[in-house]
Amino acid sequence: MTITSQPESRTDMPAEPDVLEIVQTSAAARKTRRKSLGFIGAIALVLVYLGIASGSDQANLRFGGVGDVTITVDARTLCLLASLLAAVIGVVLYRLPIRDKGSPAQMIALSVSVLLFVLGLITWAARGESASLAGIAEICVSASIPLIFGATAGALCERAGAFNIAIEGEFLAAAFVAAMVGTIAGNPWVGLIGGVLTATGVGALLAVLTVRYQVSQVVAGIILMLLATGLTGFLTYQILDANPSRYNSSATMGKWEIPILSDIPIIGQAIFNQSPLFYIAVLTVVAVEFVLRRTRVGLRVRSVGENPKATMASGVNAKRARFWTVTISGAIAGAGGAYFTVGSTGQFVAGISSGLGFVSLAAVILGGWRPAQAALSALLFGFATSLATTFGLLGVGVSSSLLLMVPYIITIVVVAGVVANGKAPAAGGATL
């Protein structure tokens, strides 16, 4: 009898690449590039229109800083030149061999194109007038502070596989308590602590509902958001409005100016003469990134968001990790909510957050579900707010109501996936 031996399998040989995976990745990369090219093409066309509409008017652009340098440019020439550069960027991007979705080349091309669009738009708005680039940057950063906190909170939750739809509610709860506690205590920092603790409680309640009782994360988040909206509105009418001098007139934190650095043109006043909460926001983003990327705790949180079953099989309590992540996320969002009152106006108004909790979630998507990138994406929405303010000051013939819609239009575009890149955690929204 003849015995034929089967060839032994070689486990040490490198695995062959998954052809289907390569094809899917290439298709996704091509789809993303088409979206990027369409986005850049739209920017180029809009800049051409702005150049034609500018006529032969001159625009004065003030840079701020030491000496407050002012440059006078021809609005039409600058807009058309910016359009040409955007078109060149699109051609270069089309010619580049891109195989990965969200490649650095695409991100650089999009970023430069957006900057060209911003420059052209400001120049068009300032034709025959004078616009302060430093002032626009300062408004942009100030408007971004709550969004940075909200985006960081949302991204942290996402890394643990949880959707924090309740950020809007955490904003409102923290803003309300911060205003009242800050007024009673006569100290905005005490108000900040009160707001953060309140939002932490909302985050803990969300964690209990979604982790302990397995309630749908979306449903639980919407319920808490509606609860906070209705409760703060009712209490504002019953308590704050009844005696505003006693309960709703908190002192504010003011600004911290860093000498020398605050004299840098354009960005000096925007970054180095800001509310203390801006510096706290930056430190929070750095801390969250460090914990997620460089510590064992962060590794466990990210593993829960990617594969909770494997995490639990390795002996890690996935429910506990997600519970505390959602709770801490509430505390971070609470600092953003407190900015609306003790960080800026000192008074609470019903619905003061104006839906910025949902805008923060859009920043999470635009930032690829990563805290640092989400925080940077928040600046885009802050710029939209500063743009509306600047257009109003320059007397641009656009309705103020339409200008106030810009941040929310950007939110719709981002959520629709037109300019968003990155990959969400595999177990996002999964129950444990």
NORNORBEL-V596615 format. One record per residue. N is the residue number from 1. RES is the residue in one letter. SS is DSSP state (hx for helix, st for strand, lp for the rest). BURIAL is + if it has 16 or more other ideal C-beta (glycine too) atoms within 10 Angstrom, else -. D_CENTER is the distance of its C-alpha to the mean C-alpha in Angstrom with 1 decimal. Layout:
# NORNORBEL-V596615
N & RES & SS & BURIAL & D_CENTER
N & RES & SS & BURIAL & D_CENTER
This chain:
# NORNORBEL-V596615
1 & M & lp & - & 73.3
2 & T & lp & - & 70.6
3 & I & lp & - & 67.4
4 & T & lp & - & 64.4
5 & S & lp & - & 61.6
6 & Q & lp & - & 58.1
7 & P & lp & - & 55.9
8 & E & lp & - & 53.8
9 & S & lp & - & 50.1
10 & R & lp & - & 48.4
11 & T & lp & - & 45.4
12 & D & lp & - & 44.8
13 & M & lp & - & 44.2
14 & P & lp & - & 40.7
15 & A & lp & - & 39.3
16 & E & lp & - & 39.3
17 & P & lp & - & 35.9
18 & D & lp & - & 35.0
19 & V & hx & - & 35.8
20 & L & hx & - & 33.9
21 & E & hx & - & 30.7
22 & I & hx & - & 31.2
23 & V & hx & - & 31.8
24 & Q & hx & - & 28.7
25 & T & hx & - & 26.5
26 & S & hx & - & 28.2
27 & A & hx & - & 27.8
28 & A & hx & - & 24.0
29 & A & hx & + & 23.8
30 & R & hx & - & 25.9
31 & K & hx & - & 23.9
32 & T & hx & + & 20.7
33 & R & hx & + & 22.7
34 & R & hx & - & 24.1
35 & K & hx & + & 20.7
36 & S & hx & + & 19.7
37 & L & hx & + & 23.2
38 & G & hx & - & 22.9
39 & F & hx & + & 19.7
40 & I & hx & + & 21.3
41 & G & hx & - & 24.5
42 & A & hx & - & 23.0
43 & I & hx & + & 21.6
44 & A & hx & + & 25.1
45 & L & hx & - & 26.8
46 & V & hx & + & 24.8
47 & L & hx & + & 25.6
48 & V & hx & + & 29.2
49 & Y & hx & - & 29.3
50 & L & hx & + & 27.8
51 & G & hx & + & 30.4
52 & I & hx & - & 33.2
53 & A & hx & - & 32.2
54 & S & hx & + & 32.0
55 & G & lp & - & 35.8
56 & S & lp & - & 37.3
57 & D & lp & - & 35.4
58 & Q & st & + & 34.3
59 & A & st & + & 30.9
60 & N & st & + & 30.6
61 & L & st & + & 27.5
62 & R & st & + & 27.4
63 & F & lp & + & 25.7
64 & G & lp & + & 26.3
65 & G & lp & + & 27.2
66 & V & lp & - & 30.8
67 & G & lp & - & 33.1
68 & D & lp & - & 30.4
69 & V & lp & - & 31.2
70 & T & st & - & 31.3
71 & I & st & - & 31.6
72 & T & st & - & 33.2
73 & V & st & + & 32.5
74 & D & st & + & 33.7
75 & A & hx & + & 30.9
76 & R & hx & + & 32.4
77 & T & hx & - & 33.0
78 & L & hx & + & 29.6
79 & C & hx & + & 27.9
80 & L & hx & + & 30.4
81 & L & hx & + & 30.1
82 & A & hx & + & 26.3
83 & S & hx & + & 27.0
84 & L & hx & - & 29.6
85 & L & hx & + & 27.3
86 & A & hx & + & 24.7
87 & A & hx & + & 27.6
88 & V & hx & - & 28.8
89 & I & hx & + & 25.5
90 & G & hx & + & 25.7
91 & V & hx & - & 29.3
92 & V & hx & - & 28.6
93 & L & hx & + & 25.8
94 & Y & hx & - & 28.3
95 & R & hx & - & 31.0
96 & L & lp & - & 29.0
97 & P & lp & - & 29.9
98 & I & lp & + & 26.5
99 & R & lp & - & 27.0
100 & D & lp & - & 23.6
101 & K & lp & + & 20.7
102 & G & lp & + & 17.7
103 & S & lp & + & 20.1
104 & P & hx & - & 19.5
105 & A & hx & - & 21.6
106 & Q & hx & + & 19.5
107 & M & hx & - & 16.2
108 & I & hx & - & 18.3
109 & A & hx & + & 19.9
110 & L & hx & + & 16.8
111 & S & hx & - & 15.3
112 & V & hx & - & 18.8
113 & S & hx & + & 19.3
114 & V & hx & + & 16.2
115 & L & hx & - & 17.4
116 & L & hx & + & 20.9
117 & F & hx & + & 19.8
118 & V & hx & + & 18.1
119 & L & hx & + & 21.4
120 & G & hx & + & 23.5
121 & L & hx & + & 21.9
122 & I & hx & + & 22.2
123 & T & hx & + & 25.7
124 & W & hx & + & 26.7
125 & A & hx & + & 25.5
126 & A & lp & + & 27.4
127 & R & st & + & 30.6
128 & G & lp & - & 33.5
129 & E & lp & - & 31.3
130 & S & st & - & 29.5
131 & A & st & + & 25.7
132 & S & st & + & 24.2
133 & L & hx & + & 21.6
134 & A & hx & + & 21.2
135 & G & hx & + & 20.7
136 & I & hx & + & 18.0
137 & A & hx & + & 16.1
138 & E & hx & + & 16.8
139 & I & hx & + & 15.6
140 & C & hx & + & 12.3
141 & V & hx & + & 11.7
142 & S & hx & + & 13.1
143 & A & hx & + & 11.1
144 & S & hx & + & 7.8
145 & I & hx & + & 9.5
146 & P & hx & + & 9.1
147 & L & hx & + & 5.4
148 & I & hx & + & 5.5
149 & F & hx & + & 8.3
150 & G & hx & + & 7.2
151 & A & hx & + & 4.6
152 & T & hx & + & 7.6
153 & A & hx & + & 10.0
154 & G & hx & + & 9.2
155 & A & hx & + & 9.3
156 & L & hx & + & 12.4
157 & C & hx & + & 14.0
158 & E & hx & + & 13.6
159 & R & hx & + & 15.4
160 & A & lp & + & 18.2
161 & G & lp & + & 18.4
162 & A & lp & + & 17.3
163 & F & lp & + & 15.2
164 & N & lp & + & 14.0
165 & I & lp & + & 14.3
166 & A & lp & + & 15.5
167 & I & hx & + & 12.4
168 & E & hx & + & 13.5
169 & G & hx & + & 16.9
170 & E & hx & + & 16.0
171 & F & hx & + & 14.5
172 & L & hx & + & 17.7
173 & A & hx & + & 20.0
174 & A & hx & + & 18.8
175 & A & hx & + & 18.9
176 & F & hx & + & 22.4
177 & V & hx & + & 23.9
178 & A & hx & + & 22.5
179 & A & hx & + & 24.2
180 & M & hx & + & 27.4
181 & V & hx & + & 27.8
182 & G & hx & + & 27.0
183 & T & hx & + & 29.6
184 & I & hx & - & 32.2
185 & A & hx & - & 31.8
186 & G & lp & - & 31.6
187 & N & lp & + & 28.9
188 & P & hx & + & 25.1
189 & W & hx & - & 24.6
190 & V & hx & + & 26.5
191 & G & hx & + & 24.4
192 & L & hx & + & 21.3
193 & I & hx & + & 23.1
194 & G & hx & + & 24.2
195 & G & hx & + & 20.8
196 & V & hx & + & 19.4
197 & L & hx & + & 22.6
198 & T & hx & + & 22.3
199 & A & hx & + & 18.8
200 & T & hx & + & 20.2
201 & G & hx & + & 23.0
202 & V & hx & + & 20.9
203 & G & hx & + & 19.2
204 & A & hx & + & 22.7
205 & L & hx & + & 24.0
206 & L & hx & + & 21.4
207 & A & hx & + & 22.5
208 & V & hx & - & 26.1
209 & L & hx & + & 25.8
210 & T & hx & + & 24.1
211 & V & hx & + & 25.7
212 & R & hx & - & 29.0
213 & Y & lp & - & 29.9
214 & Q & lp & - & 28.0
215 & V & lp & + & 26.6
216 & S & lp & - & 24.2
217 & Q & hx & + & 20.6
218 & V & hx & - & 19.6
219 & V & hx & - & 22.6
220 & A & hx & + & 22.3
221 & G & hx & + & 18.7
222 & I & hx & - & 19.7
223 & I & hx & + & 22.9
224 & L & hx & + & 21.3
225 & M & hx & + & 18.9
226 & L & hx & - & 22.0
227 & L & hx & + & 24.0
228 & A & hx & + & 21.8
229 & T & hx & + & 21.6
230 & G & hx & - & 25.4
231 & L & hx & - & 26.4
232 & T & hx & + & 24.5
233 & G & hx & - & 25.9
234 & F & hx & - & 29.4
235 & L & hx & + & 29.4
236 & T & hx & + & 28.2
237 & Y & hx & - & 31.2
238 & Q & hx & - & 33.6
239 & I & hx & - & 32.8
240 & L & hx & + & 30.5
241 & D & lp & - & 32.0
242 & A & lp & - & 35.5
243 & N & lp & - & 35.4
244 & P & hx & - & 32.4
245 & S & hx & - & 34.2
246 & R & hx & - & 34.5
247 & Y & hx & + & 31.3
248 & N & lp & + & 28.7
249 & S & lp & - & 29.1
250 & S & lp & + & 27.4
251 & A & lp & - & 27.3
252 & T & lp & + & 24.0
253 & M & lp & + & 23.0
254 & G & lp & - & 23.4
255 & K & lp & - & 22.2
256 & W & st & - & 23.1
257 & E & st & - & 24.4
258 & I & lp & - & 25.0
259 & P & lp & - & 28.3
260 & I & lp & - & 28.8
261 & L & hx & - & 25.1
262 & S & hx & + & 24.3
263 & D & hx & + & 26.9
264 & I & lp & + & 25.0
265 & P & lp & + & 24.7
266 & I & lp & + & 21.5
267 & I & lp & + & 19.2
268 & G & hx & + & 21.7
269 & Q & hx & + & 21.2
270 & A & hx & + & 17.4
271 & I & hx & + & 16.9
272 & F & hx & + & 20.3
273 & N & st & + & 21.1
274 & Q & st & + & 18.3
275 & S & lp & + & 18.1
276 & P & hx & + & 18.9
277 & L & hx & + & 15.7
278 & F & hx & + & 13.8
279 & Y & hx & - & 16.0
280 & I & hx & + & 15.7
281 & A & hx & + & 12.0
282 & V & hx & - & 12.7
283 & L & hx & - & 15.6
284 & T & hx & + & 13.8
285 & V & hx & + & 11.5
286 & V & hx & - & 14.7
287 & A & hx & - & 16.7
288 & V & hx & + & 14.7
289 & E & hx & + & 14.8
290 & F & hx & - & 18.5
291 & V & hx & + & 19.4
292 & L & hx & + & 18.0
293 & R & hx & - & 19.6
294 & R & hx & - & 22.6
295 & T & lp & - & 24.1
296 & R & hx & - & 26.1
297 & V & hx & - & 24.1
298 & G & hx & + & 21.0
299 & L & hx & - & 23.2
300 & R & hx & + & 24.3
301 & V & hx & + & 20.9
302 & R & hx & + & 20.0
303 & S & hx & + & 23.5
304 & V & hx & + & 23.1
305 & G & hx & + & 20.1
306 & E & hx & - & 22.2
307 & N & lp & + & 25.8
308 & P & hx & + & 26.5
309 & K & hx & - & 30.2
310 & A & hx & - & 30.8
311 & T & hx & + & 29.0
312 & M & hx & + & 31.4
313 & A & hx & - & 34.3
314 & S & lp & - & 33.7
315 & G & lp & - & 34.2
316 & V & lp & + & 30.7
317 & N & lp & - & 30.0
318 & A & hx & + & 27.0
319 & K & hx & + & 27.0
320 & R & hx & - & 26.9
321 & A & hx & + & 24.1
322 & R & hx & + & 21.9
323 & F & hx & + & 23.1
324 & W & hx & + & 22.2
325 & T & hx & + & 18.8
326 & V & hx & + & 17.9
327 & T & hx & + & 19.6
328 & I & hx & + & 17.9
329 & S & hx & + & 14.5
330 & G & hx & + & 15.9
331 & A & hx & + & 16.9
332 & I & hx & + & 13.5
333 & A & hx & + & 12.1
334 & G & hx & + & 15.4
335 & A & hx & + & 14.8
336 & G & hx & + & 11.9
337 & G & hx & + & 14.4
338 & A & hx & + & 17.1
339 & Y & hx & + & 15.5
340 & F & lp & + & 16.3
341 & T & hx & + & 19.9
342 & V & hx & + & 21.2
343 & G & hx & + & 18.6
344 & S & hx & + & 19.3
345 & T & hx & - & 21.9
346 & G & lp & + & 23.7
347 & Q & lp & + & 24.4
348 & F & lp & + & 23.0
349 & V & lp & + & 23.2
350 & A & lp & + & 23.0
351 & G & lp & - & 19.7
352 & I & lp & + & 18.1
353 & S & lp & + & 14.5
354 & S & lp & - & 15.2
355 & G & lp & - & 13.1
356 & L & hx & + & 9.7
357 & G & hx & + & 9.8
358 & F & hx & + & 9.9
359 & V & hx & + & 7.2
360 & S & hx & + & 4.9
361 & L & hx & + & 7.1
362 & A & hx & + & 6.7
363 & A & hx & + & 3.3
364 & V & hx & + & 5.7
365 & I & hx & + & 8.4
366 & L & hx & + & 7.5
367 & G & lp & + & 7.2
368 & G & lp & + & 10.5
369 & W & lp & + & 10.1
370 & R & lp & + & 10.3
371 & P & hx & + & 8.8
372 & A & hx & + & 9.3
373 & Q & hx & + & 7.9
374 & A & hx & + & 4.7
375 & A & hx & + & 4.8
376 & L & hx & + & 6.3
377 & S & hx & + & 4.4
378 & A & hx & + & 2.8
379 & L & hx & + & 6.6
380 & L & hx & + & 7.5
381 & F & hx & + & 7.1
382 & G & hx & + & 8.7
383 & F & hx & + & 11.3
384 & A & hx & + & 12.1
385 & T & hx & + & 13.1
386 & S & hx & + & 15.0
387 & L & hx & + & 16.6
388 & A & hx & + & 18.0
389 & T & hx & + & 19.3
390 & T & hx & + & 20.9
391 & F & hx & + & 22.5
392 & G & hx & - & 24.0
393 & L & hx & - & 25.5
394 & L & hx & + & 26.9
395 & G & lp & - & 28.5
396 & V & lp & + & 27.1
397 & G & lp & - & 28.9
398 & V & lp & - & 25.9
399 & S & lp & - & 25.6
400 & S & hx & - & 23.2
401 & S & hx & - & 22.5
402 & L & hx & - & 21.5
403 & L & hx & + & 19.2
404 & L & hx & - & 17.4
405 & M & lp & - & 16.8
406 & V & hx & + & 14.8
407 & P & hx & + & 11.2
408 & Y & hx & + & 12.5
409 & I & hx & - & 14.4
410 & I & hx & + & 11.4
411 & T & hx & + & 10.0
412 & I & hx & - & 13.6
413 & V & hx & - & 13.8
414 & V & hx & + & 10.9
415 & V & hx & - & 12.2
416 & A & lp & - & 15.6
417 & G & lp & - & 15.0
418 & V & lp & - & 15.9
419 & V & lp & + & 13.6
420 & A & lp & + & 12.0
421 & N & lp & + & 13.7
422 & G & lp & - & 14.4
423 & K & lp & - & 16.2
424 & A & lp & + & 15.4
425 & P & lp & + & 17.6
426 & A & lp & - & 21.1
427 & A & lp & + & 21.8
428 & G & lp & + & 18.7
429 & G & lp & - & 20.1
430 & A & lp & + & 23.5
431 & T & lp & - & 25.9
432 & L & lp & + & 27.7
